């Protein structure tokens, strides 16, 4: 996207747009905290091997059939982690469009995206 188009978009961002984006960003953060806590639950219950060692497949298939409880716990964590990566990526692509390139947040969001991976 050219700088002129991006500048035009950032000038059109209203305070309501920024507020809404902030709410979405806080929601993404809350969701990521829940994913981390679910990961702690996976570790505490010893369910980490519930899907075997063939990542990203779960026991050789995309969606496990007739899974044990350990498989359900691990598969749920894998699915929520993947969704977490997508939410962070989408949120980070919206930062420059919402608050502008001249703010420190675009660089910070790139750092957060790197840590999420």
C-alpha positions as CSV (number, residue, x, y, z in Angstrom):
1,X,0.0,0.0,0.0
2,X,1.4,3.4,-1.0
3,X,2.3,6.0,1.7
4,X,-0.3,8.5,0.3
5,X,-3.1,6.0,0.5
6,X,-2.1,4.9,4.0
7,X,-1.8,8.6,5.1
8,X,-5.3,9.3,3.7
9,X,-6.6,6.3,5.6
10,X,-5.0,7.3,8.9
11,X,-6.3,10.9,8.6
12,X,-9.8,9.5,8.3
13,X,-9.6,7.5,11.5
14,X,-12.0,9.0,14.0
15,X,-11.7,8.9,17.8
16,X,-14.5,6.3,17.7
17,X,-12.5,4.1,15.3
18,X,-9.5,4.3,17.6
19,X,-11.6,3.5,20.6
20,X,-13.2,0.5,18.8
21,X,-9.7,-0.7,17.8
22,X,-8.6,-0.3,21.3
23,X,-11.5,-2.5,22.5
24,X,-10.6,-5.1,19.9
25,X,-7.0,-5.1,20.9
26,X,-7.9,-5.5,24.6
27,X,-10.1,-8.4,23.6
28,X,-7.3,-10.0,21.6
29,X,-5.0,-9.6,24.7
30,X,-7.7,-11.2,27.0
31,X,-8.1,-14.1,24.5
32,X,-4.3,-14.7,24.4
33,X,-4.2,-14.7,28.2
34,X,-6.9,-17.4,28.2
35,X,-4.9,-19.4,25.6
36,X,-1.8,-19.2,27.9
37,X,-3.9,-20.3,30.9
38,X,-5.3,-23.2,28.9
39,X,-1.7,-24.2,28.0
40,X,-0.9,-24.3,31.7
41,X,-4.0,-26.5,32.2
42,X,-2.6,-28.8,29.4
43,X,0.7,-29.0,31.2
44,X,-0.8,-29.5,34.6
45,X,-3.0,-32.4,33.4
46,X,-0.2,-34.0,31.4
47,X,-2.3,-33.8,28.3
48,X,0.5,-32.5,26.1
49,X,1.0,-35.7,24.3
50,X,-2.7,-36.2,23.7
51,X,-2.3,-35.6,20.0
52,X,1.0,-37.4,19.6
53,X,4.1,-35.8,18.1
54,X,2.8,-35.2,14.5
55,X,2.1,-31.5,14.7
56,X,-0.1,-29.9,13.3
57,X,-2.0,-33.2,12.9
58,X,-3.6,-34.8,15.9
59,X,-2.8,-38.5,15.9
60,X,-2.3,-38.4,12.1
61,X,-5.7,-36.7,11.3
62,X,-6.9,-33.0,11.2
63,X,-9.8,-33.6,13.6
64,X,-9.5,-36.6,15.9
65,X,-12.3,-39.2,15.9
66,X,-13.4,-40.8,19.2
67,X,-10.8,-38.9,21.1
68,X,-9.7,-39.5,24.7
69,X,-10.0,-36.6,27.2
70,X,-6.3,-35.9,26.9
71,X,-6.7,-35.6,23.1
72,X,-9.6,-33.2,23.5
73,X,-7.6,-31.0,25.9
74,X,-4.6,-30.9,23.6
75,X,-6.5,-30.5,20.4
76,X,-8.5,-27.6,21.9
77,X,-5.2,-25.9,22.9
78,X,-3.8,-26.4,19.4
79,X,-7.0,-24.9,17.8
80,X,-7.1,-21.9,20.2
81,X,-3.4,-21.3,19.7
82,X,-3.9,-21.2,15.9
83,X,-6.8,-18.8,16.3
84,X,-4.7,-16.7,18.6
85,X,-2.0,-16.3,15.9
86,X,-4.7,-15.2,13.4
87,X,-6.2,-12.7,15.8
88,X,-2.8,-11.2,16.5
89,X,-1.9,-11.1,12.8
90,X,-5.2,-9.4,11.8
91,X,-4.9,-6.9,14.7
92,X,-1.3,-6.0,13.7
93,X,-2.3,-5.4,10.1
94,X,-4.9,-2.8,11.3
95,X,-2.5,-0.8,13.5
96,X,-1.0,1.5,10.8
97,X,-4.4,2.0,9.3
98,X,-6.0,3.0,12.5
99,X,-3.5,5.0,14.4
100,X,-0.8,5.9,11.8
101,X,2.7,4.9,11.0
102,X,4.2,7.8,12.9
103,X,3.2,6.3,16.3
104,X,5.3,3.9,18.2
105,X,2.6,1.2,18.1
106,X,3.3,-0.2,14.6
107,X,6.8,-1.2,15.7
108,X,5.6,-2.5,19.0
109,X,2.9,-4.5,17.3
110,X,5.4,-6.1,14.9
111,X,7.4,-7.1,18.0
112,X,4.3,-8.7,19.6
113,X,3.5,-10.6,16.4
114,X,7.0,-12.0,16.4
115,X,6.7,-13.1,20.0
116,X,3.3,-14.7,19.3
117,X,4.9,-16.9,16.7
